[in-house]
Structure formats: structure tokens, C-alpha cells
């Protein structure tokens, strides 16, 4: 199912990808926004292809 790129509605990633990222990062403490960006980028690069394909 297609999803408009700027829709205020819930996107498929809200059900699959974001909870997985949230669970992995739960309990972590970040000192600044740059650290959050860096660590999130590392985590997203580690996800397997199937994890990301479930979003779309």
C-alpha cells in the first residue's frame, strides 16, 4: 500500500522499524543531539534487510 510522504497519519515504519530501534536503544543516555544522531545511524546500518523491508 502506498503511503504519502508527508502524511500526518501513521506510517508503516511506526509499526515495525521504530519499535525495534526504540527497544535496542532503551535505557541508553545520550549527552547531546549529535551523539543521538551518530548512534542511531550506526544502529540503522546494522539492521538486516528484512527488518527494513517490513516497513514498506
Phi and psi in radians as a Rosetta constraint file:
Dihedral C 1 N 2 CA 2 C 2 CIRCULARHARMONIC -1.293 0.35
Dihedral N 2 CA 2 C 2 N 3 CIRCULARHARMONIC 2.585 0.35
Dihedral C 2 N 3 CA 3 C 3 CIRCULARHARMONIC -2.278 0.35
Dihedral N 3 CA 3 C 3 N 4 CIRCULARHARMONIC 2.193 0.35
Dihedral C 3 N 4 CA 4 C 4 CIRCULARHARMONIC -1.049 0.35
Dihedral N 4 CA 4 C 4 N 5 CIRCULARHARMONIC 2.418 0.35
Dihedral C 4 N 5 CA 5 C 5 CIRCULARHARMONIC -1.125 0.35
Dihedral N 5 CA 5 C 5 N 6 CIRCULARHARMONIC -0.454 0.35
Dihedral C 5 N 6 CA 6 C 6 CIRCULARHARMONIC -2.068 0.35
Dihedral N 6 CA 6 C 6 N 7 CIRCULARHARMONIC 0.513 0.35
Dihedral C 6 N 7 CA 7 C 7 CIRCULARHARMONIC -1.326 0.35
Dihedral N 7 CA 7 C 7 N 8 CIRCULARHARMONIC 2.412 0.35
Dihedral C 7 N 8 CA 8 C 8 CIRCULARHARMONIC -1.333 0.35
Dihedral N 8 CA 8 C 8 N 9 CIRCULARHARMONIC -0.133 0.35
Dihedral C 8 N 9 CA 9 C 9 CIRCULARHARMONIC -1.301 0.35
Dihedral N 9 CA 9 C 9 N 10 CIRCULARHARMONIC 2.986 0.35
Dihedral C 9 N 10 CA 10 C 10 CIRCULARHARMONIC -1.188 0.35
Dihedral N 10 CA 10 C 10 N 11 CIRCULARHARMONIC 2.355 0.35
Dihedral C 10 N 11 CA 11 C 11 CIRCULARHARMONIC -1.720 0.35
Dihedral N 11 CA 11 C 11 N 12 CIRCULARHARMONIC 2.761 0.35
Dihedral C 11 N 12 CA 12 C 12 CIRCULARHARMONIC -0.960 0.35
Dihedral N 12 CA 12 C 12 N 13 CIRCULARHARMONIC -0.593 0.35
Dihedral C 12 N 13 CA 13 C 13 CIRCULARHARMONIC -1.138 0.35
Dihedral N 13 CA 13 C 13 N 14 CIRCULARHARMONIC -0.402 0.35
Dihedral C 13 N 14 CA 14 C 14 CIRCULARHARMONIC -1.133 0.35
Dihedral N 14 CA 14 C 14 N 15 CIRCULARHARMONIC -0.392 0.35
Dihedral C 14 N 15 CA 15 C 15 CIRCULARHARMONIC -1.720 0.35
Dihedral N 15 CA 15 C 15 N 16 CIRCULARHARMONIC -0.432 0.35
Dihedral C 15 N 16 CA 16 C 16 CIRCULARHARMONIC -2.024 0.35
Dihedral N 16 CA 16 C 16 N 17 CIRCULARHARMONIC -0.998 0.35
Dihedral C 16 N 17 CA 17 C 17 CIRCULARHARMONIC -1.328 0.35
Dihedral N 17 CA 17 C 17 N 18 CIRCULARHARMONIC -0.871 0.35
Dihedral C 17 N 18 CA 18 C 18 CIRCULARHARMONIC -1.097 0.35
Dihedral N 18 CA 18 C 18 N 19 CIRCULARHARMONIC -0.732 0.35
Dihedral C 18 N 19 CA 19 C 19 CIRCULARHARMONIC -1.087 0.35
Dihedral N 19 CA 19 C 19 N 20 CIRCULARHARMONIC -0.625 0.35
Dihedral C 19 N 20 CA 20 C 20 CIRCULARHARMONIC -1.123 0.35
Dihedral N 20 CA 20 C 20 N 21 CIRCULARHARMONIC -0.792 0.35
Dihedral C 20 N 21 CA 21 C 21 CIRCULARHARMONIC -1.106 0.35
Dihedral N 21 CA 21 C 21 N 22 CIRCULARHARMONIC -0.754 0.35
Dihedral C 21 N 22 CA 22 C 22 CIRCULARHARMONIC -1.060 0.35
Dihedral N 22 CA 22 C 22 N 23 CIRCULARHARMONIC -0.776 0.35
Dihedral C 22 N 23 CA 23 C 23 CIRCULARHARMONIC -1.115 0.35
Dihedral N 23 CA 23 C 23 N 24 CIRCULARHARMONIC -0.696 0.35
Dihedral C 23 N 24 CA 24 C 24 CIRCULARHARMONIC -1.173 0.35
Dihedral N 24 CA 24 C 24 N 25 CIRCULARHARMONIC -0.666 0.35
Dihedral C 24 N 25 CA 25 C 25 CIRCULARHARMONIC -1.568 0.35
Dihedral N 25 CA 25 C 25 N 26 CIRCULARHARMONIC -0.054 0.35
Dihedral C 25 N 26 CA 26 C 26 CIRCULARHARMONIC -1.015 0.35
Dihedral N 26 CA 26 C 26 N 27 CIRCULARHARMONIC 2.331 0.35
Dihedral C 26 N 27 CA 27 C 27 CIRCULARHARMONIC 1.519 0.35
Dihedral N 27 CA 27 C 27 N 28 CIRCULARHARMONIC -0.081 0.35
Dihedral C 27 N 28 CA 28 C 28 CIRCULARHARMONIC -1.400 0.35
Dihedral N 28 CA 28 C 28 N 29 CIRCULARHARMONIC 2.625 0.35
Dihedral C 28 N 29 CA 29 C 29 CIRCULARHARMONIC -2.127 0.35
Dihedral N 29 CA 29 C 29 N 30 CIRCULARHARMONIC 2.272 0.35
Dihedral C 29 N 30 CA 30 C 30 CIRCULARHARMONIC -2.077 0.35
Dihedral N 30 CA 30 C 30 N 31 CIRCULARHARMONIC 2.369 0.35
Dihedral C 30 N 31 CA 31 C 31 CIRCULARHARMONIC -1.420 0.35
Dihedral N 31 CA 31 C 31 N 32 CIRCULARHARMONIC -0.412 0.35
Dihedral C 31 N 32 CA 32 C 32 CIRCULARHARMONIC -2.729 0.35
Dihedral N 32 CA 32 C 32 N 33 CIRCULARHARMONIC 2.992 0.35
Dihedral C 32 N 33 CA 33 C 33 CIRCULARHARMONIC -1.143 0.35
Dihedral N 33 CA 33 C 33 N 34 CIRCULARHARMONIC -0.644 0.35
Dihedral C 33 N 34 CA 34 C 34 CIRCULARHARMONIC -1.066 0.35
Dihedral N 34 CA 34 C 34 N 35 CIRCULARHARMONIC -0.661 0.35
Dihedral C 34 N 35 CA 35 C 35 CIRCULARHARMONIC -1.168 0.35
Dihedral N 35 CA 35 C 35 N 36 CIRCULARHARMONIC -0.716 0.35
Dihedral C 35 N 36 CA 36 C 36 CIRCULARHARMONIC -1.043 0.35
Dihedral N 36 CA 36 C 36 N 37 CIRCULARHARMONIC -0.832 0.35
Dihedral C 36 N 37 CA 37 C 37 CIRCULARHARMONIC -1.050 0.35
Dihedral N 37 CA 37 C 37 N 38 CIRCULARHARMONIC -0.800 0.35
Dihedral C 37 N 38 CA 38 C 38 CIRCULARHARMONIC -1.102 0.35
Dihedral N 38 CA 38 C 38 N 39 CIRCULARHARMONIC -0.828 0.35
Dihedral C 38 N 39 CA 39 C 39 CIRCULARHARMONIC -1.208 0.35
Dihedral N 39 CA 39 C 39 N 40 CIRCULARHARMONIC -0.641 0.35
Dihedral C 39 N 40 CA 40 C 40 CIRCULARHARMONIC -1.154 0.35
Dihedral N 40 CA 40 C 40 N 41 CIRCULARHARMONIC -0.713 0.35
Dihedral C 40 N 41 CA 41 C 41 CIRCULARHARMONIC -1.079 0.35
Dihedral N 41 CA 41 C 41 N 42 CIRCULARHARMONIC -0.766 0.35
Dihedral C 41 N 42 CA 42 C 42 CIRCULARHARMONIC -1.035 0.35
Dihedral N 42 CA 42 C 42 N 43 CIRCULARHARMONIC -0.787 0.35
Dihedral C 42 N 43 CA 43 C 43 CIRCULARHARMONIC -1.117 0.35
Dihedral N 43 CA 43 C 43 N 44 CIRCULARHARMONIC -0.785 0.35
Dihedral C 43 N 44 CA 44 C 44 CIRCULARHARMONIC -1.118 0.35
Dihedral N 44 CA 44 C 44 N 45 CIRCULARHARMONIC -0.577 0.35
Dihedral C 44 N 45 CA 45 C 45 CIRCULARHARMONIC -1.230 0.35
Dihedral N 45 CA 45 C 45 N 46 CIRCULARHARMONIC -0.429 0.35
Dihedral C 45 N 46 CA 46 C 46 CIRCULARHARMONIC -1.440 0.35
Dihedral N 46 CA 46 C 46 N 47 CIRCULARHARMONIC -0.347 0.35
Dihedral C 46 N 47 CA 47 C 47 CIRCULARHARMONIC -1.107 0.35
Dihedral N 47 CA 47 C 47 N 48 CIRCULARHARMONIC 2.505 0.35
Dihedral C 47 N 48 CA 48 C 48 CIRCULARHARMONIC -1.401 0.35
Dihedral N 48 CA 48 C 48 N 49 CIRCULARHARMONIC 2.784 0.35
Dihedral C 48 N 49 CA 49 C 49 CIRCULARHARMONIC -0.951 0.35
Dihedral N 49 CA 49 C 49 N 50 CIRCULARHARMONIC -0.695 0.35
Dihedral C 49 N 50 CA 50 C 50 CIRCULARHARMONIC -1.118 0.35
Dihedral N 50 CA 50 C 50 N 51 CIRCULARHARMONIC -0.597 0.35
Dihedral C 50 N 51 CA 51 C 51 CIRCULARHARMONIC -1.070 0.35
Dihedral N 51 CA 51 C 51 N 52 CIRCULARHARMONIC -0.729 0.35
Dihedral C 51 N 52 CA 52 C 52 CIRCULARHARMONIC -1.358 0.35
Dihedral N 52 CA 52 C 52 N 53 CIRCULARHARMONIC -0.622 0.35
Dihedral C 52 N 53 CA 53 C 53 CIRCULARHARMONIC -1.115 0.35
Dihedral N 53 CA 53 C 53 N 54 CIRCULARHARMONIC -0.495 0.35
Dihedral C 53 N 54 CA 54 C 54 CIRCULARHARMONIC -1.174 0.35
Dihedral N 54 CA 54 C 54 N 55 CIRCULARHARMONIC -0.239 0.35
Dihedral C 54 N 55 CA 55 C 55 CIRCULARHARMONIC -1.355 0.35
Dihedral N 55 CA 55 C 55 N 56 CIRCULARHARMONIC -0.370 0.35
